[in-house]
């Protein structure tokens, strides 16, 4: 009898979670289609990237073609100088929506790609609000220079563990990391472990929406659609800043039709 009751409860829980997921997806889709979004940035990524972006990392390469913008970090694994970040020259404020096509061109099974959302300096010492003024400090784009000295939201995707153990994930973080705390404290729950796998060579349409209370990341390809969301209602707000694309060493991808909307 207890077993039977447990089965009933499990079934009800499953139905409830399914309904919650459907409602959440419906809400994000409604927000995505809202008429209030205004296009504020558009780059086909087929012309000279320097018109709209600037680069952290002396060993990275960026090449434009009819396929899009091929962004490659340096080739040496384990070397901080081989990380790379592309930043929009423009800054964006308020609620924003970011859309682009992403095609992974590496075959790596470790390290991550990161989308930085509305990044500014934390205002301490040399790390003033306008990050373009301290680009020299990021010629070697070590991760800690960013998470210790910037206000930003961060989404890891096409992301693998550092130990080549088959793990992959989609994860959000809020910078900066508090002093005397580990990097894990920056995570905005939940962490989507072993979800959101990006196949090399396959194109994914990515849509990211950030409001005052919610962050969402949607990936869509010929394999279907996956949506990831995070509650920001208890997270210190991020209100303005640049958009950044980070490739850790050895990682590369093609970007195309990059658009940013605000309202």
ABEGO torsion letter per residue (X at the ends): XAAAAAAAAAAAAAAAAAAAAAAAAAAAAAAAABAABBBABBBAGABBAAAABBBBEAABBBBBBAAEBBBBBBABBGBAAABBBBBBABBBBEBBBBBBBBBBABABABEBBBBBBGBBBAGBEABBABAAAAAAAAABBBAAAAAAABBBBBBBBGBBBAAGAGBBBBBBBBOBBBBGBBAAAABBOBBBBGBGBBBBGBBBBBBBBBBAABBBBBBBBAAEBBBBBBBAAABBBBABEBBBBBBBBGBBBBBBGBBBBBX
